[in-house]
Amino acid sequence: MTPPPSTRRWLALALLATTQFVLILDTAIVIVAIPSMEIDLGFTPEELPWVANAYILAFGGLLLLGGRLGDIVGRRRMFLGGLTLFALASLAGALATEPLWLILARAMQGVGAAAISPAALALVMTLFTETSERNKALGVWGSVAAAGAATGYIIGGLFTEAFGWQAVLWINVPIVALIVALTPWLLPPAAPATRGPVDVAGAVTLTGGITLAVYTLIDTRHAGWASARTLGLFALAATLLAAFVVLERRSSQPLIDLGIFRIASLRNGNILTLLLQGAMTPMFFFLTLYLQHVLDFSPIQAGLAQMPAALSFALLGTPVSKLISRIGYQLPAAAGGLIAGAGMIWLAQVEVGGDYFTDVMAPLTITAIGATLSVIALMIAATADAPMNSAGLASGLVNVTQQLGGAIGLAVLATVAASAGARSAGRGGDELTALTDGIGSALLVGAGFAVATGVLAAVLLRKTRAVAAPAEPRVSEEIAAH
C-alpha cells in the first residue's frame, strides 16, 4: 500500500536523515574503538591517526565531485551507488587483519560517503519546495546530523566494550541494507538535474587541492607549522586550487559554476559553517580525552556523559527550524554562535579534580543549545537560495565546509593543546595537569571561533523573514540560466 504523498515525503526525509546520521556517526564512532584496533592489529603510533583521517580525507575531498555527479547522473542513482560502496567498505574494514587493510577500507567508506551525502541533501531540497516545510525538513536534517556527531562516542563505547572494535563497522551493513531496500519505495527515480560531461580537469585539481590541504593540516602535528614540508605542501595545494579556479572560468561545463558564489547567503553561510565546525568538532574530541584520561571515565561512561549534547541536538531541531521560518536565519545564527562560545568558555575552565556536573554537563548543555541554533540556521542560509538545478552542488558545498571546518579546527586546536601542555609541563606540572591545561587552552581558542561565528553572522547574513525567497532574483535566474 502506497502512503499519501505528504506522508511519503516525511518518510523519505526520515530515510535520508538516517543515512546522514550514519555518515556523520562514522566520523566519531571509530575514535572510541581506536585503542582496541591498535592492540588487535598492531598499529604503530604514526599509523593509528589514519584510521580516522583516511575517512575524513576521502569524505571531505570528494564531496563537491559527488554533488556534481549526482546532478548529472541522477541523485537517487548516486545515492544508491554510494550506499553500496559504503556498506562493502564497512564489511571489508570489519574483516581487516592488518593496519593497511583497515586504512584503505576507511578511505573507501569516505568515497562512498562523498557520493551519498550531497545526493541525500539535494533530494531533501527537491522533495520539500514550500518555504516552511523545507525549513522544517532542513531543521530535522541538521539536528539529526549534529546528533550523529554527538552520539558517535556513546555508541562507539557501547559497541566496543560489548562486541569488540569490529562492531563499529559491522553495524553499518544491516542499516545500509535496510535503507537500500526502502529507497525504491520512498524515493521515486528522477531525471538528472543537469546534463553534460564531467569536468575531469576541474575534479582532479579541486579534489587534489582540498585533499592535500587537509592532509597537510593533519600532518602539522608531526611536521610542524613552519617546516619546509608543511609550507611546500600548502603551496602545492594553493597552486592546485588556483588552477581549479582558472579551469572553471574557461570551461563550458564546469564542475562548479563559480557564479553560484554570487548568492550572498550561500557564500556567507558556508564561510560561517567552516568557522563554527572548527569549534564544535574538536570540542567533542577534547572532551572525550578529558573524561577518559583525567576524570577516569570508561568508554561507555565517557559516551553517556555527552548525552546532554545529543539530546539538545535531537530535541531542538524542529523548534529551531520553525523559529527560523518566522524570524529568518540571521538572529538564530548570531545568537547561537555567541551562546555556544559562552558555553565553551565555561567548559575551558576544566581542572584535574573537576566535577562532571558543574564542569562538563552544564557548560556542554549550553554549548549544544547554541550550536543547534547556529548549525541549522547556517545550513538553511547556505542552501535556501540555491536554484533547483544546483541543489546537489549547494548541498555538496555545505557538507564540504562542515568536514573541512572540523579537520582544520582539530589540526589548529591540537597544536594549541600540545603547546599549552608543553608549557605546563615546563612549569613543573605533572602529566594530567599538562593534559588538562592543554585541553582548556584548546577549548578556549575554539570558543573564540564560536563567538566570531556569532558576531560575523550578525554582520554578514541578511536580515529577512522570507527565509526561502531569493534575496537576489536576478542572480538566481542568471545562475539557473547557465
C-alpha positions in Angstrom: 0.0 0.0 0.0 1.4 3.4 -1.1 1.2 6.1 1.6 -0.2 9.6 0.7 2.3 11.9 -1.0 2.7 14.1 2.1 3.4 11.1 4.4 5.7 9.7 1.8 7.8 12.8 1.7 8.3 12.8 5.5 9.1 9.1 5.4 11.6 9.8 2.7 13.1 12.5 4.9 13.4 10.0 7.8 15.2 7.7 5.5 17.6 10.3 4.2 18.3 11.8 7.6 19.0 8.3 8.9 21.6 8.0 6.2 23.3 11.3 7.1 23.2 10.2 10.7 25.2 7.1 9.9 27.7 9.0 7.8 28.4 11.6 10.5 28.3 9.0 13.2 31.0 7.1 11.4 33.4 10.0 11.8 33.1 9.8 15.6 32.2 6.2 16.4 35.6 4.8 15.4 37.5 7.2 17.7 36.5 5.3 20.8 37.4 2.0 19.2 40.9 3.1 18.1 42.8 1.9 21.2 41.3 -1.6 20.7 42.3 -1.5 17.0 45.8 -0.5 18.0 46.2 -3.6 20.2 44.5 -6.1 17.9 46.0 -5.1 14.6 49.4 -3.8 15.7 49.2 -0.2 14.6 52.2 2.0 15.2 51.7 5.5 16.7 52.3 7.0 13.3 49.7 4.8 11.5 47.0 5.0 14.1 45.6 8.5 13.3 45.0 7.4 9.8 42.1 5.2 10.9 40.1 8.4 11.3 42.0 10.6 8.9 41.6 8.3 5.8 37.8 8.7 6.1 37.9 12.4 6.6 40.2 13.0 3.7 38.2 11.0 1.2 34.9 12.3 2.5 35.9 16.0 2.5 38.0 15.9 -0.6 35.4 14.2 -2.9 32.1 15.8 -1.7 31.9 18.5 -4.4 32.6 16.0 -7.1 30.0 13.7 -5.6 27.4 16.6 -5.6 28.2 17.4 -9.2 28.0 13.8 -10.4 24.6 13.5 -8.6 23.3 16.4 -10.6 24.5 14.8 -13.8 23.7 11.1 -13.4 20.7 11.4 -11.1 20.6 11.8 -7.3 18.8 8.6 -6.4 21.2 6.6 -8.6 24.2 8.3 -6.9 22.6 7.8 -3.5 22.3 4.0 -4.1 25.7 3.6 -5.6 27.3 5.4 -2.7 25.4 3.3 -0.2 26.6 0.1 -1.8 30.2 1.2 -1.7 29.9 2.4 1.9 28.5 -1.0 3.0 31.1 -3.1 1.2 33.9 -0.9 2.6 32.4 -1.2 6.1 32.4 -5.0 5.7 35.9 -5.0 4.4 37.1 -2.9 7.4 35.4 -5.2 9.9 37.3 -8.1 8.4 40.7 -6.4 8.4 43.6 -8.3 9.8 46.3 -5.6 9.3 46.6 -1.8 9.5 46.9 -1.0 5.8 43.8 -3.1 5.1 41.7 -1.2 7.6 43.0 2.2 6.5 42.2 1.5 2.8 38.7 0.3 3.9 38.2 3.5 5.8 39.2 5.6 2.7 36.7 3.6 0.6 34.0 4.4 3.2 34.8 8.1 2.7 34.4 7.8 -1.0 31.0 6.2 -0.6 30.0 8.9 1.9 31.1 11.6 -0.5 28.7 10.2 -3.1 25.8 9.7 -0.6 25.7 12.9 1.4 25.3 15.6 -1.2 22.8 13.4 -3.1 20.7 12.9 0.1 20.6 16.6 0.9 19.7 17.5 -2.6 16.9 15.0 -2.5 15.6 16.7 0.6 15.7 20.1 -1.1 13.8 18.8 -4.1 11.2 16.9 -2.0 10.3 20.0 0.1 9.8 23.1 -2.1 7.4 25.0 0.2 9.1 27.5 2.5 8.0 26.4 5.9 8.1 22.7 5.1 11.6 23.0 3.6 12.9 24.8 6.7 11.3 22.2 8.9 12.9 19.4 6.8 16.4 21.1 6.9 15.9 21.6 10.7 15.4 17.8 11.1 18.3 17.1 8.8 20.7 19.5 10.7 19.7 18.2 14.1 20.0 14.6 13.1 23.4 15.2 11.6 24.6 17.0 14.7 23.1 14.3 16.9 25.2 11.8 14.9 28.4 13.6 15.8 27.4 13.8 19.5 26.2 10.2 19.9 29.1 8.6 18.0 31.2 8.4 21.1 28.3 6.9 23.1 27.5 4.2 20.5 31.2 3.6 19.9 31.9 3.0 23.6 28.9 0.7 24.0 29.7 -1.5 20.9 33.4 -1.6 21.5 33.1 -2.9 25.1 30.2 -5.3 24.3 31.3 -6.8 20.9 34.8 -5.6 20.0 36.1 -2.9 17.7 34.7 -4.7 14.6 31.2 -3.9 15.7 31.5 -0.2 15.0 32.0 -1.2 11.3 29.7 -4.2 11.2 26.7 -2.1 12.3 26.7 -0.1 9.1 25.9 -3.2 6.9 22.4 -4.0 8.1 21.4 -0.4 8.4 22.5 0.4 4.8 20.9 -2.8 3.6 17.5 -1.6 5.0 18.0 1.9 3.5 18.7 0.4 0.1 15.6 -1.8 0.3 13.3 1.1 1.2 14.8 3.6 -1.3 12.8 2.4 -4.4 9.6 2.6 -2.4 10.1 6.1 -0.9 12.4 7.8 -3.4 11.0 7.6 -7.0 13.5 7.9 -9.8 14.1 11.3 -11.2 15.8 12.7 -14.3 19.2 14.3 -13.9 19.1 17.9 -12.8 21.5 18.9 -15.5 23.3 17.3 -18.4 26.8 17.5 -19.8 30.3 15.8 -19.5 32.1 15.6 -16.2 34.8 18.3 -15.8 37.7 15.9 -15.2 40.4 18.5 -15.0 38.4 20.5 -12.5 37.6 17.4 -10.5 41.3 16.4 -10.3 42.6 19.9 -9.3 39.8 20.6 -6.8 39.9 17.1 -5.2 43.7 17.2 -5.2 43.9 20.7 -3.7 41.4 20.0 -0.9 42.8 16.6 -0.1 46.3 17.9 0.0 45.4 20.9 2.2 43.5 18.7 4.7 46.4 16.2 4.7 48.9 18.9 5.4 46.8 20.3 8.2 46.7 16.9 9.8 50.4 16.3 9.2 51.3 19.6 11.0 51.1 17.8 14.3 54.2 15.9 13.3 56.0 18.1 10.8 55.3 21.5 12.5 53.5 24.6 11.1 56.7 26.3 9.9 58.6 23.4 8.4 59.7 23.3 4.8 57.5 20.2 4.3 54.3 21.9 5.6 54.9 25.2 3.7 55.8 23.3 0.5 52.6 21.2 0.7 50.4 24.2 1.4 52.0 26.0 -1.6 51.2 23.0 -3.8 47.6 22.8 -2.5 47.1 26.5 -3.2 48.5 26.1 -6.7 46.1 23.2 -7.4 43.1 25.3 -6.1 44.2 28.3 -8.1 44.4 26.1 -11.2 40.9 24.9 -10.5 39.6 28.4 -10.5 41.2 29.2 -13.8 39.9 26.0 -15.4 36.4 26.6 -14.1 36.3 30.1 -15.6 37.3 28.7 -19.0 35.2 25.5 -19.0 31.9 25.3 -20.9 30.7 22.6 -18.5 32.4 23.5 -15.2 32.4 21.2 -12.1 31.3 24.3 -10.1 29.6 27.3 -11.7 31.5 29.9 -9.8 28.6 32.3 -10.3 26.8 30.4 -7.5 29.0 32.3 -5.0 27.3 35.5 -6.0 24.4 34.3 -3.8 25.4 36.1 -0.6 23.5 33.8 1.8 25.2 30.7 0.2 28.7 32.2 0.3 28.4 33.6 3.8 26.6 30.5 5.2 29.4 28.3 4.0 32.1 30.6 5.4 30.4 30.7 8.8 29.8 26.9 8.8 33.5 26.4 8.3 34.3 28.6 11.3 31.7 27.1 13.6 32.6 23.5 12.8 36.2 24.4 13.6 35.0 24.9 17.2 32.4 22.1 17.5 34.1 19.1 16.1 37.3 19.4 18.2 35.3 20.1 21.3 33.9 16.5 21.3 37.4 15.1 20.7 39.0 17.0 23.6 36.0 16.4 25.9 36.5 12.7 25.3 40.1 12.9 26.3 39.3 14.9 29.4 36.6 12.4 30.5 38.6 9.3 29.9 42.1 10.4 30.9 41.5 13.0 33.5 38.2 12.0 35.2 39.0 8.3 34.5 35.7 7.5 32.8 35.3 4.3 30.9 34.5 4.5 27.1 30.8 3.9 27.9 30.7 6.4 30.7 32.5 9.0 28.6 30.0 8.4 25.8 27.0 8.7 28.1 28.5 11.8 29.7 27.9 13.6 26.3 24.2 12.7 26.2 23.1 16.3 27.1 24.6 17.4 23.7 22.9 14.6 21.8 19.5 15.4 23.4 19.8 19.1 22.7 20.5 18.4 19.0 17.7 15.8 18.7 15.0 17.8 20.6 15.6 21.3 19.4 15.8 20.7 15.6 12.2 21.1 14.8 11.5 24.1 17.1 14.6 25.9 15.8 13.5 25.4 12.2 10.1 26.8 13.0 11.7 29.8 14.6 13.8 30.4 11.6 10.7 30.2 9.3 9.2 33.1 11.4 12.2 35.4 12.0 14.9 34.4 9.4 18.3 32.8 9.9 20.4 35.9 10.9 19.4 36.2 14.5 19.4 32.4 15.4 22.9 32.1 13.7 24.3 35.1 15.6 22.7 34.2 18.9 23.6 30.5 18.6 27.3 31.3 18.0 27.5 33.6 21.0 25.7 31.1 23.3 27.9 28.3 22.1 31.0 30.4 22.7 29.9 31.3 26.2 29.4 27.6 27.0 32.8 26.7 25.6 34.5 29.4 27.7 32.9 27.8 30.8 33.9 24.4 29.5 37.5 25.6 29.1 37.9 26.0 32.8 38.4 22.2 33.3 40.6 21.1 36.2 42.3 17.8 37.1 39.9 17.4 40.1 36.9 18.6 38.2 33.3 17.7 38.8 31.3 16.3 35.9 28.0 18.1 36.6 29.4 21.6 37.1 32.5 21.4 34.9 31.2 19.4 32.0 27.4 18.8 31.9 26.2 22.3 32.5 28.5 24.1 30.0 28.2 21.3 27.5 24.4 21.7 27.5 24.6 25.5 27.0 27.1 24.9 24.1 24.9 22.4 22.5 21.8 24.7 22.6 23.8 27.4 20.9 25.3 25.1 18.4 21.9 23.7 17.4 20.6 27.2 16.8 23.6 28.2 14.7 24.2 24.9 12.8 20.6 24.7 11.5 20.4 28.4 10.7 23.6 28.3 8.7 22.6 25.2 6.8 19.4 26.9 5.7 21.3 30.1 4.8 23.8 28.0 2.7 21.1 26.1 0.7 17.8 28.0 0.7 18.5 30.3 -2.2 20.3 27.8 -4.5 18.5 27.1 -7.8 17.0 23.6 -8.1 19.4 22.5 -10.8 22.3 23.3 -8.5 20.8 21.7 -5.3 23.5 18.9 -5.4 26.3 21.5 -5.7 24.8 23.6 -2.8 24.5 20.6 -0.6 27.9 19.4 -1.5 29.4 22.8 -0.6 27.8 22.9 2.9 29.0 19.3 3.5 32.5 20.2 2.4 32.7 23.1 4.7 31.4 21.0 7.6 34.1 18.4 7.1 36.9 20.8 6.3 35.9 23.0 9.2 36.2 20.1 11.6 39.6 18.9 10.1 41.1 22.4 10.1 39.8 23.1 13.6 41.1 19.9 15.0 44.5 20.5 13.4 44.8 24.0 14.8 43.4 23.2 18.3 45.6 20.1 18.6 48.6 22.3 18.1 47.3 24.8 20.7 46.7 21.9 23.1 50.2 20.5 22.5 51.9 23.8 23.0 49.9 24.7 26.2 50.6 21.2 27.6 54.3 21.6 27.0 54.4 24.9 28.7 52.5 23.5 31.7 55.0 20.6 31.9 57.9 23.1 31.7 56.5 24.9 34.7 56.6 21.6 36.7 53.0 20.3 36.1 52.5 16.6 36.1 51.2 14.6 33.2 47.5 15.0 34.0 47.9 18.7 34.7 49.7 19.3 31.4 47.0 17.4 29.5 44.2 19.3 31.3 45.9 22.7 30.7 46.3 21.8 27.0 42.6 20.8 26.7 41.5 24.0 28.4 43.6 26.2 26.1 42.3 24.4 23.0 38.7 24.8 24.2 39.2 28.5 24.8 40.5 29.1 21.3 37.5 27.1 20.0 35.3 29.3 22.0 36.8 32.2 20.1 35.8 30.6 16.8 32.2 30.2 18.0 32.0 33.8 19.2 33.5 35.0 15.9 30.8 33.0 14.1 28.1 34.8 16.1 29.5 38.2 15.5 30.1 37.7 11.8 26.6 36.2 11.3 25.1 39.4 12.6 27.1 41.3 10.1 27.2 39.1 7.0 23.8 37.4 6.9 20.9 39.4 5.6 18.0 40.2 7.9 14.8 38.8 6.4 11.6 37.0 7.3 11.2 35.3 3.9 13.8 32.6 4.5 13.4 30.7 1.3 12.8 33.6 -1.0 15.8 34.5 -3.1 17.4 37.7 -1.9 18.7 38.5 -5.4 16.3 37.0 -8.0 18.3 38.2 -11.0 21.4 36.5 -9.7 19.5 33.2 -9.1 18.0 33.4 -12.6 21.4 34.1 -14.1 22.9 31.1 -12.4 20.0 28.9 -13.4 20.4 30.0 -16.9 24.0 28.9 -17.0 
